[in-house]
Amino acid sequence: MYMKRAVLILAYGAPNALEDVEPFYTDIRRGNKPPPELLEELMGRYRAIGGSSPLLGITQRQANALAERMGSDVAPYIGMRHWTPWIKDTVAQMSRDGIDDAVVLVMAPHYSSMSIAKYRALVDDANQALSKPMRIRFINSWHTEPAFVSSLAQRVRQAFEHFSAEERERLTVLFTAHSLPEKSLKDGDPYSEQLLETSRLVADAAGIKNWRFAFQSAGRTRDPWLGPDILTVLDELASEKQSAALVCVVGFVADHLEVLYDIDVEAIPHASGLGIHLERIEMLNDDPVLIQGLANVAQRAFASMSPAL
């Protein structure tokens, strides 16, 4: 069937092998090669999770499942901000394939001018470079989508089974998301507020009374980044004689370095050294409930488009 509608799923991108780490890191640094010590540190992190990231495969499964849920007349595409397939190349391919209308979703539910706005600019620039631009509806945020909230709450309840009855009595749930430079909060950026809104909704849905929010994965720059950092919060829990905590990542939906290393390799052993039993929820990836929520978002976006002339 000839398809003129599409869903375009965007993600940050990640190296598919160790030899990809340097060019990937160089792109993040706007074309400047990383110093050897920083490159070796990042390569060490990828070695610790098996040498590559599963992000590309997960994103493709998300896009395929979303298009299947929406019907046979919707084609799936994926684009990456810092690696292949590049967003500009995917947008050009969509045009060659005859796509007229597209809904674009970033696999990061919360809006910030330092993150989602960058994706939108890349899509807009690539679309305007076409001889015949497509009609595109870009979704800025979907952090309160009921299916997203319920899928996270379900993962939290499932993770409770990893704790003893005594631990569950005093369990602290730590909601986390990627930190951003503090300067991102100027001019009314809603990132932090949206993260707390999602956290409150998930806590209510899962019946959680004892929870905190922490940032993770702060960058190595001179500018201060949003906090508190998860390791700092774990130190605070230890000083309060807390012995069990559960990480519910709300800022990401897929397994990748910031989960597989920053939580599994770094935070969990750090907690163990403090005498804290720390677990995390399983990431949503292509969870059917999440996919249905994204389909709901995309369908509403298509419906809001004015009829083509």
Order of alpha helices (4+ residues) and beta strands (2+ residues): beta-alpha-alpha-alpha-beta-alpha-beta-alpha-beta-alpha-alpha-beta-alpha-beta-alpha-beta-alpha-alpha-beta-alpha
